[in-house]
Amino acid sequence: MVETRSAILQGTLDLMVLKTLEQLGTMHGYGIARRIEQVGQDALVINQGTVYLCLVRLVQKRWITARWGVSSNNRRAKFYSITEAGRKQLQAETENWERIAGVIGRVLQPARRG
């Protein structure tokens, strides 16, 4: 039986979190995780603990900021926003991802000769 949901490749979660915050603005952790799952059409397994560890790491690197607030269901939640340094990192990571994806694509779909 083929698994229809995949684990996230190491290092790609940072990229997806940064891109989500760039596109949608300030969000809480659960909202970020749900958005990534929605965009991925539920094809990715998003472990909540992994998302929160990623958010802590991104705050430590100063690529995002965190502040406490109140969610739409009146619960206290930490909200995250991308910083200028995070935007620069997102650009660099996006370029790297596109380069790697191109190589993988060429390996999986080599040009037919003759």
NUFI-417188 format. One line per field, with one value per residue: residue number from 1; x, y, z of N, C-alpha, C in turn; residue in three letters. Coordinates in steps of 0.2 Angstrom, whole numbers, plus 5000, padded with zeros to 4 digits. Atoms other than C-alpha are relative to their C-alpha. Layout:
koltor: (NUM_...) .
nX: (X_...) .
nY: (Y_...) .
nZ: (Z_...) .
caX: (X_...) .
caY: (Y_...) .
caZ: (Z_...) .
cX: (X_...) .
cY: (Y_...) .
cZ: (Z_...) .
lovex: (ALA_...) .
END
This chain:
koltor: (1_2_3_4_5_6_7_8_9_10_11_12_13_14_15_16_17_18_19_20_21_22_23_24_25_26_27_28_29_30_31_32_33_34_35_36_37_38_39_40_41_42_43_44_45_46_47_48_49_50_51_52_53_54_55_56_57_58_59_60_61_62_63_64_65_66_67_68_69_70_71_72_73_74_75_76_77_78_79_80_81_82_83_84_85_86_87_88_89_90_91_92_93_94_95_96_97_98_99_100_101_102_103_104_105_106_107_108_109_110_111_112_113_114) .
nX: (5004_4996_5002_5002_4997_4993_4997_4997_4993_4997_4998_5005_5005_4998_5001_5007_5003_4998_5004_5007_5000_4999_5006_5006_4999_4999_5004_4998_4997_5005_5002_4995_5000_5006_4999_4995_5004_5005_4997_4997_5006_5000_4995_4994_5002_4998_5000_5000_4994_4995_5002_4998_4993_4998_5001_4995_4993_5000_5000_4993_4996_5003_5004_5006_5001_5005_5003_5006_5006_5006_5002_5007_5004_4999_4995_4993_4996_4994_5000_4994_4999_4993_4996_4996_4995_5004_5002_4994_4999_5005_4998_4995_5003_5004_4996_4997_5005_5001_4994_5000_5006_4998_4996_5004_5004_4996_4998_5006_5002_4994_5002_4999_4995_5001) .
nY: (4994_4994_4994_4994_4994_5000_4996_4994_5000_4996_4993_4997_4997_4993_4997_4999_4995_4993_4998_4999_4994_4994_4999_4999_4995_5003_5006_5005_5006_5005_4997_5001_5007_5001_4997_5004_5006_4998_4999_5006_5004_5005_5006_5000_5001_4994_5001_4994_4999_4998_4993_4996_5000_4996_4993_4998_4999_4994_4994_4999_4998_4993_5000_4998_4997_5003_4995_5003_4997_5004_5003_4999_5003_4997_5004_4997_5003_4996_4999_5000_4995_5000_4994_4998_5006_5006_4999_5002_5007_5003_5000_5004_5007_5001_5001_5006_5006_5001_5004_5007_5003_5001_5006_5006_5001_5003_5007_5004_5000_4998_4999_5006_4999_5003) .
nZ: (5000_5001_4996_5004_4997_4999_4995_5003_5000_4996_5003_5004_4995_4999_5006_5001_4995_5002_5006_4998_4996_5005_5004_4996_4995_4993_4999_4995_5003_5003_5006_5005_5002_5004_5007_5004_5001_5005_5007_5003_5001_4995_5002_4995_4993_4996_4992_4997_4996_5005_5002_4995_4999_5006_4998_4995_5004_5004_4995_4998_5005_5002_5007_4998_4993_4997_4995_4997_5002_4999_5006_5002_4995_4994_4997_5000_5005_5003_5008_5004_5006_5004_5000_5006_5000_5003_5007_5003_4999_5004_5007_5001_5000_5006_5006_4999_5001_5008_5003_4999_5004_5007_5000_4999_5006_5005_4998_5001_5006_5005_5008_5004_5006_5007) .
caX: (5000_5007_5007_4998_5005_5023_5034_5042_5060_5072_5075_5060_5049_5058_5056_5037_5034_5044_5034_5017_5021_5027_5011_4998_5006_5006_4999_4999_5008_4992_4987_5003_5003_4985_4989_5004_4993_4979_4991_4999_4981_4984_4998_5011_5011_5013_5018_5013_5028_5040_5031_5034_5052_5054_5046_5058_5073_5067_5064_5082_5089_5079_5070_5054_5047_5035_5022_5008_4990_4972_4967_4950_4943_4948_4963_4980_4992_5009_5009_5023_5029_5043_5057_5068_5081_5068_5063_5081_5083_5067_5074_5090_5081_5069_5083_5092_5076_5073_5091_5090_5072_5079_5093_5081_5070_5084_5089_5071_5067_5083_5082_5079_5093_5092) .
caY: (5000_5017_5031_5046_5058_5062_5068_5085_5085_5091_5110_5113_5117_5133_5138_5135_5144_5159_5159_5157_5172_5183_5179_5180_5191_5188_5171_5159_5143_5132_5143_5142_5123_5122_5133_5123_5107_5116_5122_5105_5098_5087_5077_5082_5076_5092_5087_5101_5099_5100_5116_5124_5119_5127_5143_5144_5141_5155_5167_5163_5166_5183_5178_5180_5189_5182_5192_5186_5190_5183_5171_5172_5160_5171_5160_5167_5163_5168_5176_5176_5189_5188_5200_5209_5196_5183_5190_5189_5172_5167_5173_5164_5148_5149_5151_5136_5125_5129_5124_5108_5104_5107_5094_5082_5084_5081_5065_5059_5064_5063_5069_5056_5054_5051) .
caZ: (5000_4995_5008_5002_5015_5017_5030_5027_5021_5033_5031_5021_5036_5039_5021_5021_5038_5031_5015_5024_5036_5021_5011_5025_5038_5057_5062_5077_5076_5074_5060_5051_5052_5046_5031_5026_5027_5017_5003_5002_5001_5016_5007_5021_5039_5050_5068_5079_5090_5075_5070_5087_5088_5070_5077_5092_5080_5068_5083_5089_5072_5071_5055_5064_5079_5092_5103_5114_5109_5109_5095_5086_5099_5113_5118_5123_5108_5102_5085_5073_5060_5047_5049_5036_5040_5037_5021_5015_5021_5012_4996_4998_5003_4989_4976_4984_4984_4965_4961_4970_4963_4946_4949_4956_4941_4929_4938_4938_4921_4910_4892_4880_4867_4849) .
cX: (5004_4997_4998_5002_5007_5003_5004_5007_5003_5003_4995_4994_5001_4998_4992_4997_5002_4995_4993_5000_5001_4993_4994_5001_5000_4995_5002_5002_4995_4998_5005_5000_4994_5001_5005_4996_4995_5003_5003_4994_5000_5005_5006_4997_5004_5000_5000_5006_5006_4999_5003_5007_5003_4999_5005_5006_5000_5000_5008_5005_4998_4997_4993_4999_4994_4997_4994_4994_4994_4998_4992_4995_5001_5005_5006_5004_5006_4999_5007_5000_5007_5003_5003_5005_4997_4999_5006_5002_4996_5002_5006_4998_4996_5005_5004_4995_4999_5006_5000_4994_5002_5005_4996_4996_5003_5002_4994_4997_5006_4997_5001_5005_4998_4993) .
cY: (5006_5005_5006_5006_4999_5004_5006_4999_5004_5007_5003_5003_5008_5004_5001_5004_5007_5003_5001_5007_5006_5001_5002_5005_4996_4994_4997_4994_4995_5002_4999_4992_4998_5002_4996_4993_5001_5001_4994_4995_4993_4994_5000_4999_5006_4998_5007_5002_5002_5007_5005_5000_5004_5007_5003_5001_5006_5006_5001_5003_5008_5000_5001_5003_4996_5005_4996_5004_4995_4998_5002_4996_5002_4996_5004_4996_5004_5000_5002_5004_4999_5007_5002_4995_4994_5000_4998_4993_4996_5000_4995_4992_4998_4999_4993_4994_4999_4997_4993_4996_4999_4994_4994_4998_4997_4993_4996_4999_5002_5001_4994_5002_4997_4998) .
cZ: (5000_5005_4996_5004_5002_5005_4997_5000_5005_4997_4996_5004_5001_4994_4999_5006_4998_4995_5002_5004_4995_4996_5004_5006_5007_5001_5007_4997_4997_4993_4994_4998_4996_4993_4996_4998_4994_4993_4997_4999_5004_4998_5005_5007_5003_5007_5003_5004_4996_4998_5005_5001_4994_5002_5005_4996_4996_5004_5002_4995_4998_4993_5001_5007_5003_5005_5002_4998_5001_4993_4999_5004_5007_5005_5000_4995_4999_4993_4998_4994_4997_5001_4994_4999_4997_4993_4995_5000_4996_4993_4998_5000_4994_4994_5001_4999_4992_4997_5001_4997_4993_4999_5001_4994_4994_5001_4999_4993_4995_4993_4996_4994_4994_4998) .
lovex: (MET_VAL_GLU_THR_ARG_SER_ALA_ILE_LEU_GLN_GLY_THR_LEU_ASP_LEU_MET_VAL_LEU_LYS_THR_LEU_GLU_GLN_LEU_GLY_THR_MET_HIS_GLY_TYR_GLY_ILE_ALA_ARG_ARG_ILE_GLU_GLN_VAL_GLY_GLN_ASP_ALA_LEU_VAL_ILE_ASN_GLN_GLY_THR_VAL_TYR_LEU_CYS_LEU_VAL_ARG_LEU_VAL_GLN_LYS_ARG_TRP_ILE_THR_ALA_ARG_TRP_GLY_VAL_SER_SER_ASN_ASN_ARG_ARG_ALA_LYS_PHE_TYR_SER_ILE_THR_GLU_ALA_GLY_ARG_LYS_GLN_LEU_GLN_ALA_GLU_THR_GLU_ASN_TRP_GLU_ARG_ILE_ALA_GLY_VAL_ILE_GLY_ARG_VAL_LEU_GLN_PRO_ALA_ARG_ARG_GLY) .
END
